[in-house]
Amino acid sequence: MQELLLVGVILALAMGAYWAMVLFPRQRDFQKRQLMARELVEGDEIITFGGIIGKVRSIDAKMGIAEVEIADGVRVRLVIAAMVQRYDPEEIARNAQMGLRQDD
């Protein structure tokens, strides 16, 4: 009986650890991306999951699609969920410098 209780406690602790280390950070990131997507306006520069930087030209919130200009005269339609974050060149440069220091 005690062994069964011990296995149950260990299983519950493992599930709690999994939630805290895997599921909770994913939920937080998803909520952050949703908030960013709701606040998008025409003219914002964004980064896609593929690493492409573009400028939002129009948003169809009902369909969940945005038209993004990725080069002069080159416009693509993107699912809003495929936009990771707003483009902040200073933050990107700062992150790149941190990565270079760690590799040295």
N, C-alpha and C positions, 0 to 999 in steps of 0.2 A: 504494500500500500504506500509506504513512504517513497519507494523508488518511482512509483507512478506520479506522485505529487512532485517529486524532484524533476522528473522529465517534463511535467507540465509547466513548472516554474521556469526551467531553462528554455523551453519553447516560447513561452510568453516573453522572456527577456530578449531572445533572439529576434522575435517579431518586432518588438519595440526598437531594438537597435537598427533593424532594417528600415523601419519607418523613419527613424530619426536621421539616418545616414544616407538613405537613397530617395525615399518618396517625398519627404518634407522639402529638401532642396529643389527637387523637380517641380513641386507644386508652387513654391515661391518664385522660381524662374518663370513658370508659365503665367502666373498672375502678374508678374512684372511686365512680360511681353504683351499681355492683354491690355494692361493699362496704357502702355506706350502706343499700342495700335488704336485704342479709343481716342487718344489725344493727338493723333496725327492730323496735320493740316497740309493743304497744298503748299509746296515750297520747301517742306522739310527734307533734309537729306537723311537717307537711311542706309543701313547695311543689311544685305540679305543673308540667308543661311549659307549661300554659296560664296559670300565674301564680296559680292558686287555692291558698289556704292552708286546710289542714284538719287535723283530728286523727284519727289512725289508731285505729279502733275494733276491728278484727279483721283478721287476716292469714291467708290460705290460701296458704302457701308452695308447696304442691304444685301448685296451679293458677296461681300467680303473680298472685293478685288480693288486693287489700286493700279493706276497707270503710272509707271515710273520711267523717267528719262535717264538712261545710263550713259549716253553720249549725245553730242549735239545732233538733234533730229532723230535719235534712236530711242523709241519708246517701247516698253514691254508692259504686258499686264501681269501682275503678280497677285497671288493670294496673300492677303494681309498677314496671315499667320506665318508666311515665309520671311517676314521682315524681323530681324533680330533686335536691332537697336537703332537709335538715332546716330548719325555719323558725327563724331566729335574728334577732329584731327589731333587735337592736343592729347586726348585720352589714349588714342591709338598709338601716338608717338611715345607717350609715357610707358605704355604696356610693352611696346617693342624694345625700349631701352632696358626695362626690367628683365626681359627675356634674354637680352644680349649679355647682361651682367652675370646672370646665373650660368650661362654657358661658358664663360671665361674661366 
